[in-house]
Amino acid sequence: MKPYVRWIILAAGALAAVGLFVIVRPSSEPDRGGATQATSSNTPSPQATDGTTEPAETPSPSPSLTADVTVIEVTVQGGAVDGPSEPKVQQGDRVRIVVEADVADEVHLHGYDLSAEVRPGRPAEIEFRATATGVFEVELEESGLVLFQLRVVP
Amino acid sequence: MRRRIAALVVLAAAWSVATAAPALAHGLGGRVDLPVPRWLFVFGAGTALIVSFVALSALWTEPKFECRPADPARPSLLQSVLTNRSLEWVVRLLALGLLVVVVIASLRRVSPTETIGPVVVFAWFWVGLTFAHALLGNLWATLSPFDTIGRLASLDYRYESPPRAYPKAWGRWPAAILLFGFVWIELVDPFADSLGSLGLVILAYVLITLAGMTVFGRRAWTENGEAFAVFFGLIARLSPLARDGEGRVIARPPLAGLAEVEPAPGLLALIMVALGSTTFDGLSRTNLWVSNTASLTGIERVGVYTAGLLGVILLVAAAYSLAMAAAARVVGGPWHALAVRFAPSLVPIVLAYAVAHYFSFLLIEGQLGIVNASDPFDLGWDLFGTAGWSVNLALLSATLIWYVQVAVIVIGHIGGVVLAHDRAIALFDRAAAIRTQYALLAVMVLFTASGLLILSG
């Protein structure tokens, strides 16, 4: 094989890889606003009365942050989990996790490392802003029961 | 006398394993990377295919890595620092001191994120040192506290022969089995319910290592039985830096070191454990796995996870063996000999898997080590003023993580293809070499694609 043939093959390979990248890449990045609409609609927030509902936690509300809260509710009964297994929220969203259970335990959101007590008749509530992307497990700490995997997407 | 010590050490090791009430990695890994977008997966897998075809038709025809002349060691100021014996011992004793701190911290019966123990073991040591070895060469040869203990206990048997000569047939099997033990504890987390177990596990490993060194001598055990010395040593072969026979630092092309790996029994098993365990870790974090195992607790969970880990390792081994059997039909001869010969070309893929799966873990969860360094034993200290810091979960954007993951998987694939090609043309004539590569490239594309698939699932 002549040396130049080798270079042509290498160049063709590189070109093919670049071409593949251009072809398979989605034509436009999915725009943030539209996706937020879609995800927060899975549980409409009851307290969208703006202004009064946001306590001191967000002292300087920037325009991109809405007063909407994405609520994720699950119920634990007899060791079985009823609720979404892989709920998706947008990065920057306010999220409230509500867990009802027929046992006393501690609900733990890994990564963000937030916990709340749950008792029969007393649901646990964890509310936070999803600043970091990733997949985060929510589990009952004592029993080790995984409730769901929260996906925070960019 | 020595035999009695060895018996005592083995007994003590057995005792500490049996009574270990050992809470480990999963408490640490609270955050998992988002799945790679489907289009990026298609791009990565497609590129791996293109690379493979280019390699078949256009790579060099004379081996470049095999039988290279020795690289010269150049004298320099840096050289004299790196070969300074006193400095070496300062580093050794510091690393030994760190082991003591980590063991004490890991024995504390508190949550794994509270002390410096688990984060140093699973993020800094296991992930961080793997990456560092690929870049800087065999650091563990100097850092290993196990090796240092062996030297301090004069288990070198310089003037006599050790009680037993190391059985050649064992090869690297002890290291492969112990590495499996480590990934089992990391990924299956069998002692999750008993806090402080990690400390006992480390102590047990120290005792096993001491026993091995007492019976077979420090050098033989380090080469064959000390899991991390063998694993890090293999990864260090990728590095452009190495030490020559006299301990001087030399520079060489990256990957070249892998051509010099001597085949030994168990080496392939060790590589399969490394490859399979990372694959299983990815698999066990997919929603499919998590939602199907969510309700398992206690011994059931341990059983299912252990079966999963073993199953994935065996699947990886089966795929590789099958490809080697196909290649052996082409060139003749036993497939097993061929499998051992080509094993080093899987090491770049091992590293690529590790980087893709764990680099965000190292950079994000690893921050906990900086926080906990101020309060290593969870006693309320603030030695360096970092105790009040918290982990920045948003350090790396999801897009950055995706691009890095796909890039390293593809680069690892290129490394593997290049090494396999080089070895094939060194072993066989050109036509046969090309034909052995079909099967090998197929299995590498399979590993790369399944690595990407798990990242995108």
Contacts between the chains, C-beta under 8 A, distances in Angstrom:
chain1	res1	chain2	res2	distance
A	1	B	58	7.9
A	1	B	61	7.8
A	5	B	58	7.7
A	6	B	58	4.5
A	9	B	54	5.8
A	9	B	57	5.4
A	9	B	58	3.9
A	10	B	54	6.2
A	10	B	58	5.6
A	12	B	54	7.8
A	13	B	50	5.2
A	13	B	51	6.9
A	13	B	53	7.2
A	13	B	54	3.7
A	13	B	58	7.6
A	16	B	50	5.0
A	17	B	46	7.6
A	17	B	47	4.8
A	17	B	50	5.4
A	17	B	51	7.9
A	20	B	42	7.9
A	20	B	43	5.7
A	20	B	46	4.7
A	20	B	47	6.6
A	20	B	50	7.4
A	21	B	43	5.4
A	24	B	39	4.5
A	24	B	40	7.9
A	24	B	42	4.9
A	24	B	43	5.1
A	24	B	46	7.5
A	25	B	39	6.0
A	25	B	43	7.5
A	26	B	37	7.9
A	26	B	39	5.9
A	79	B	295	6.0
A	80	B	295	7.2
A	81	B	294	6.8
A	81	B	295	7.9
A	85	B	287	6.4
A	85	B	291	4.7
A	86	B	287	4.9
A	86	B	291	7.7
A	91	B	398	7.9
A	110	B	30	3.2
A	110	B	31	6.9
A	111	B	30	3.9
A	111	B	31	3.7
A	111	B	393	6.0
A	112	B	30	7.9
A	112	B	393	6.9
A	113	B	30	6.6
A	113	B	113	7.5
A	131	B	393	7.1
A	131	B	394	5.3
A	132	B	31	7.3
A	132	B	393	3.5
A	132	B	394	4.0
A	133	B	34	5.9
A	133	B	394	7.3
A	133	B	397	7.0
A	133	B	398	4.1
A	134	B	31	4.5
A	134	B	32	6.1
A	134	B	33	6.3
A	134	B	34	5.9
A	134	B	393	7.2
A	134	B	398	7.4
A	135	B	31	7.3
A	135	B	32	4.1
A	135	B	33	7.2
A	135	B	34	6.1
A	135	B	35	7.9
A	135	B	285	7.2
A	136	B	30	6.6
A	136	B	31	6.0
A	136	B	32	7.5
A	137	B	30	7.0
A	137	B	32	7.7
A	137	B	290	7.4
A	143	B	297	6.4
A	144	B	192	7.4
A	144	B	297	5.0
A	144	B	301	7.4
A	145	B	294	6.5
A	145	B	295	6.5
A	145	B	297	7.3
A	146	B	290	5.9
A	146	B	291	7.9
A	146	B	293	7.9
A	146	B	294	3.9
A	147	B	294	7.9
A	149	B	32	7.8
A	149	B	287	5.8
A	149	B	290	5.8
A	149	B	291	8.0
A	151	B	34	6.5
A	152	B	34	7.8
A	153	B	34	6.2
A	153	B	398	7.1
A	154	B	397	6.6
A	154	B	398	4.6
A	154	B	399	6.5
